Amino acid sequence: MRTTGFLATLTLSAAALAFATQAAHAENLRLAPGTPPAHPGHTPLFTSFQDQLAEKTGNRMTGNILGTEVANLGNMRNAVTSGLADAGMFLPAYFPSDLPEINLVGDLSFQGTNSQAMGAAMTDYIVNCADCQENLKSLGIVYTSSHASDLYQLLTTEPVSDLDDMQGLRLRAGNPQYARWASAMGASPSNTSVGETFEAISQGILDGTIASSADLISFRLDDVITHITTIRLGTYHSTISHAFGRNSWARLSEADRKMLAESSSLSSALATQRWAHEMPAEAEALARSEGIEFVEPSQALLDATATFVVDDMAQVIADAESRYNLNNVEAKLEQFTTLVDKWTAIANELDNDPEAIAERVNEEVWAKVDFSTYGVQ
């Protein structure tokens, strides 16, 4: 009887020790999308990422998604670097002086014709860009992957078809290239936060926004927008899907870092699929049901935009060299353009299938990374 009792006690003690050891190694990551649930930057970018953590680790690693009242896009830097969030969606355009190397290529919106290609090209470029990695290190964050929007359009409170309609129009512009385009067309750009766009338009502070039609759903702009000009204005791809604080990243094992990077790539491809392919169709149906008018751009507006795209490259180079003191700017732009071409061909080959594209990113990018040093040296 004593032996049986002793063995039972020993078994219970071993089970308790095993449970305690497992709990000690468990990770519950605090994840901050910085966007509302209807936005693809939340669902599926973070919801799928959360699911993958649990599935790939047998619940040893889980994620807790924080609301925008805890961390939003504007304060994401402090949220991630302070440890309030272990990982969050980071928009480099919000931090131009801190991440000039990423913004150099992230601001080239008009290069975007295939959304999946742009997200993959950004991932390939940033992971292998030593100067980008130095910027990230100085900021205290670790890069995982990027996602991209559909082709932006004009969402306005009045019809915009010709250059004359653009004169004096007050438009939210999400990055410097969109701001330069708006100015070149005669409009007045504003750097209003995307989360404040609805209020700014509803109060008459803005006449519209250069944005994804999906914003009709994500930010309820269908309540304030009356017209959509169907001009193709490239992609918004200046994104870091899951930016990790360096302290949070450093405490993870090499295997977990690799798993997180690969999970981020899949979530980015799924978010791009949602943003660029699914939501525009839903937004168009919503717009038509609510009587929002679709406006065709005039040839004069299209020609002026094409001229701007060519001429603006000189401004991109000048700003990078004079304002941010970047080196080898033209070579970097050429490298990024080559990657855009590479990934456009791959995306077309794979019929823009998000899982297949994520797998190719893992093969082409993450398989070549040393995770014992990536993000910690």
C-alpha positions in Angstrom: 0.0 0.0 0.0 2.8 2.4 0.9 4.6 1.5 -2.4 1.4 2.1 -4.4 0.8 5.4 -2.7 4.4 6.5 -3.2 4.2 5.6 -6.9 1.0 7.5 -7.3 2.5 10.5 -5.6 5.6 10.3 -7.8 3.4 10.0 -10.9 1.4 13.1 -9.9 4.5 15.0 -9.1 6.0 14.1 -12.5 2.8 15.2 -14.3 2.8 18.5 -12.4 6.4 19.1 -13.2 5.7 18.3 -16.9 2.8 20.7 -16.9 4.8 23.4 -15.2 7.6 23.0 -17.7 5.2 23.2 -20.6 3.6 26.3 -19.1 7.0 27.9 -18.6 7.8 27.5 -22.2 4.3 28.6 -23.4 4.1 31.9 -25.3 1.0 34.0 -25.5 1.9 36.8 -27.9 0.2 40.1 -27.8 -0.8 41.0 -31.4 -1.8 44.5 -32.5 -3.4 44.9 -36.0 -4.1 48.6 -35.4 -7.2 48.3 -37.6 -10.8 47.4 -37.0 -12.0 43.8 -37.6 -13.5 44.6 -41.0 -10.2 45.7 -42.4 -8.0 43.0 -44.1 -5.1 44.2 -41.9 -7.1 42.6 -39.0 -9.0 39.8 -40.7 -7.3 37.7 -42.0 -3.9 39.3 -41.5 -3.9 38.8 -37.7 -6.7 36.3 -37.3 -5.0 33.7 -39.6 -1.6 34.5 -38.0 -3.2 33.8 -34.6 -4.6 30.5 -35.8 -1.3 29.4 -37.3 0.6 30.0 -34.0 -1.7 27.6 -32.2 -1.9 25.0 -35.0 1.8 24.8 -35.7 2.9 24.6 -32.1 0.1 22.5 -30.6 -1.0 25.5 -28.6 2.4 26.0 -27.1 2.4 29.4 -28.7 -0.9 31.4 -28.9 -1.9 34.9 -29.7 -4.1 37.5 -28.1 -5.4 40.2 -30.5 -5.4 43.7 -29.0 -8.0 46.3 -30.0 -7.3 49.7 -31.5 -8.0 51.3 -28.1 -4.8 49.6 -26.9 -2.6 50.1 -30.0 -3.4 51.9 -33.3 -1.4 52.5 -36.4 -0.3 55.9 -35.2 1.2 54.7 -31.9 2.3 51.2 -33.1 6.0 52.1 -32.8 5.7 52.7 -29.1 3.4 49.8 -28.6 5.8 47.3 -30.2 9.1 48.7 -28.9 7.8 49.1 -25.3 6.5 45.5 -25.3 2.9 46.5 -24.9 2.5 44.4 -28.1 4.9 41.7 -29.1 4.0 42.2 -32.8 1.9 44.8 -34.7 1.1 46.0 -38.2 3.6 48.7 -39.0 3.3 51.3 -41.7 6.7 52.7 -42.7 5.1 55.7 -44.3 4.1 56.9 -40.8 7.8 57.0 -39.9 9.6 58.6 -42.9 12.8 59.7 -41.1 13.2 56.3 -39.2 12.7 54.0 -42.2 13.8 55.9 -45.3 15.3 52.8 -46.9 12.0 50.9 -46.8 10.0 54.0 -47.8 12.3 54.5 -50.8 10.6 51.5 -52.5 7.4 51.4 -50.4 6.4 54.8 -51.8 6.6 53.6 -55.4 2.9 52.9 -55.5 2.5 53.4 -59.3 4.8 50.4 -59.9 2.0 48.2 -58.6 -0.1 46.3 -61.1 -0.3 42.9 -59.3 -1.0 43.1 -55.6 0.4 39.6 -54.7 3.6 40.4 -56.6 4.1 43.7 -54.7 3.8 42.1 -51.3 6.2 39.4 -52.2 8.6 41.8 -53.9 8.7 44.0 -50.7 9.4 40.9 -48.6 12.2 39.8 -50.8 13.7 43.2 -51.0 13.6 44.2 -47.3 14.8 40.8 -45.9 17.9 41.1 -48.2 18.4 44.9 -47.9 21.3 45.5 -45.4 20.5 49.2 -45.1 16.8 48.4 -44.5 17.8 46.0 -41.8 20.0 48.7 -40.1 17.0 51.1 -40.1 14.8 48.4 -38.5 17.5 47.6 -35.9 17.8 51.3 -35.0 14.0 51.5 -34.6 14.0 48.3 -32.4 11.8 46.2 -34.6 12.1 43.0 -36.7 10.6 42.6 -40.1 8.6 39.6 -41.2 6.6 40.2 -44.4 4.5 42.7 -46.4 1.1 42.6 -47.9 -0.5 44.9 -50.5 -3.7 46.5 -51.4 -5.8 46.5 -54.6 -5.2 49.3 -57.1 -6.2 52.6 -55.5 -8.8 54.8 -56.9 -10.4 58.2 -56.1 -13.2 58.1 -53.5 -14.9 61.5 -53.4 -17.9 63.6 -52.4 -18.3 65.0 -55.9 -17.7 63.7 -59.4 -14.1 63.8 -60.6 -13.4 63.0 -64.2 -11.1 65.6 -65.7 -8.1 67.6 -64.6 -10.4 70.6 -64.0 -12.3 68.6 -61.4 -9.0 68.0 -59.5 -8.3 71.6 -59.0 -8.3 72.4 -55.2 -9.7 69.1 -54.3 -8.8 68.2 -50.7 -7.7 64.5 -50.7 -6.2 62.2 -48.1 -3.0 60.8 -49.5 -1.5 57.7 -47.7 2.1 58.1 -48.8 4.4 60.8 -50.3 4.0 59.6 -53.9 0.2 59.9 -53.7 0.7 63.3 -52.2 2.9 64.3 -55.1 0.5 63.0 -57.6 -2.4 64.9 -56.1 -0.4 68.1 -56.1 0.7 67.5 -59.7 -3.0 67.1 -60.7 -3.9 70.4 -58.9 -5.4 68.9 -55.8 -4.5 69.6 -52.2 -3.1 66.5 -50.4 -3.6 65.8 -46.7 -1.7 63.2 -44.5 -4.8 62.6 -42.4 -4.6 59.2 -40.6 -6.7 56.5 -42.3 -8.7 56.0 -39.1 -9.7 59.7 -39.2 -10.8 59.8 -42.8 -14.5 59.2 -42.2 -14.7 62.0 -39.8 -12.7 64.4 -41.9 -14.9 63.8 -45.0 -18.1 63.9 -43.0 -17.1 67.3 -41.5 -16.2 68.7 -44.9 -12.5 68.9 -44.1 -11.7 66.6 -46.9 -13.4 66.1 -50.3 -12.3 62.5 -50.6 -9.4 60.1 -50.4 -6.9 58.2 -52.6 -7.7 54.8 -51.4 -8.9 51.2 -51.9 -12.5 50.8 -52.7 -12.4 48.3 -49.8 -12.3 51.3 -47.4 -16.1 51.6 -48.1 -16.3 48.5 -45.9 -13.3 48.8 -43.7 -13.9 52.3 -42.5 -17.6 52.7 -43.5 -16.8 55.4 -46.1 -19.9 54.3 -48.0 -21.8 56.7 -45.6 -19.9 59.7 -46.8 -18.6 58.9 -50.3 -20.8 59.7 -53.4 -18.5 59.0 -56.3 -15.6 56.6 -57.3 -13.3 57.6 -60.1 -12.1 54.3 -61.6 -8.5 55.4 -62.3 -5.8 52.9 -61.6 -3.4 54.4 -59.1 -1.2 51.5 -58.1 -0.9 49.7 -54.8 -0.3 50.5 -51.2 2.5 48.1 -50.3 4.5 50.1 -47.7 3.6 47.6 -45.0 5.2 45.4 -42.3 2.6 42.9 -41.6 3.8 41.6 -38.2 6.6 43.8 -36.9 8.1 42.2 -33.8 9.8 44.1 -31.0 13.5 43.0 -30.9 13.2 42.0 -27.3 10.1 39.8 -28.0 11.9 38.3 -31.0 15.2 37.6 -29.1 13.5 35.5 -26.5 12.2 33.1 -29.2 13.9 30.0 -30.4 15.5 29.8 -33.8 12.8 27.3 -34.9 10.0 29.6 -33.7 11.4 32.6 -35.5 11.4 30.7 -38.7 7.8 29.4 -38.1 6.7 33.0 -37.4 8.3 34.4 -40.5 6.7 31.7 -42.7 3.3 32.1 -40.9 3.6 35.9 -41.6 4.1 35.2 -45.3 1.0 33.1 -45.5 -1.1 35.6 -43.6 0.2 38.4 -45.8 -0.8 36.6 -48.9 -4.2 35.8 -47.5 -4.7 39.5 -46.5 -3.6 40.6 -50.0 -6.1 38.1 -51.4 -8.8 39.6 -49.2 -7.9 43.2 -49.8 -7.1 43.0 -53.5 -9.5 40.4 -54.9 -12.4 39.8 -52.5 -13.2 43.1 -51.0 -13.3 45.2 -54.2 -16.1 43.0 -55.5 -18.0 43.4 -52.3 -17.3 47.1 -52.2 -18.6 47.6 -55.7 -21.8 45.7 -54.9 -22.2 47.8 -51.8 -21.5 51.1 -53.7 -24.1 50.2 -56.4 -26.7 49.3 -53.9 -26.3 52.6 -52.2 -26.3 54.7 -55.3 -22.6 55.7 -55.3 -21.7 56.7 -58.9 -18.7 55.3 -60.8 -16.9 57.9 -62.9 -14.6 57.2 -65.8 -11.4 59.3 -65.8 -10.8 61.4 -68.9 -8.0 60.7 -71.3 -6.4 64.0 -70.2 -6.3 62.8 -66.5 -4.9 59.5 -67.6 -2.2 61.1 -69.7 -1.3 63.5 -67.0 -1.0 60.6 -64.6 1.3 58.7 -67.0 3.5 61.7 -67.4 3.7 62.1 -63.6 4.8 58.5 -63.1 7.7 59.0 -65.4 8.8 62.4 -64.2 8.4 61.5 -60.5 11.3 59.1 -60.5 13.7 62.0 -60.6 11.9 63.5 -57.5 12.1 60.1 -55.7 15.9 60.0 -56.3 16.4 63.6 -55.4 14.5 63.3 -52.1 16.2 60.1 -51.1 19.7 61.6 -51.7 19.1 65.2 -50.3 16.5 64.7 -47.6 17.5 61.3 -46.2 21.1 61.0 -47.4 20.6 57.6 -48.9 23.4 56.0 -51.0 23.2 54.0 -54.2 19.6 55.1 -54.7 19.3 54.3 -58.4 20.8 50.8 -58.0 18.3 50.1 -55.2 15.4 51.3 -57.3 16.6 49.1 -60.2 16.9 46.1 -57.8 13.4 46.6 -56.6 12.0 47.0 -60.1 13.7 43.7 -61.0 12.1 42.0 -58.0 8.7 43.4 -59.0 9.1 41.9 -62.5 10.3 38.6 -60.9 7.3 38.3 -58.6 4.8 39.5 -61.1 5.9 36.6 -63.3 5.6 34.2 -60.4 2.2 35.5 -59.3 0.9 35.1 -62.8 2.3 31.6 -63.0 0.6 30.7 -59.8 -2.6 32.4 -60.7 -2.3 34.6 -57.6 -3.0 31.7 -55.4 -2.1 33.0 -51.9 -1.0 29.7 -50.4 1.2 28.9 -53.4 2.7 32.4 -53.4 3.5 32.2 -49.6 5.2 28.8 -50.2 7.3 30.3 -53.0 8.2 33.3 -50.7 9.3 30.7 -48.1 11.5 28.9 -50.7 12.9 32.0 -52.3 13.4 34.2 -49.2 13.1 32.6 -45.8 14.9 29.3 -46.7 18.0 31.4 -47.2 17.8 33.2 -43.9 19.9 32.3 -40.8 17.4 32.6 -38.0 20.0 32.3 -35.3 21.1 35.8 -36.2 18.2 37.4 -38.1 16.7 40.2 -36.1 19.0 39.8 -33.1 22.4 40.9 -34.5 
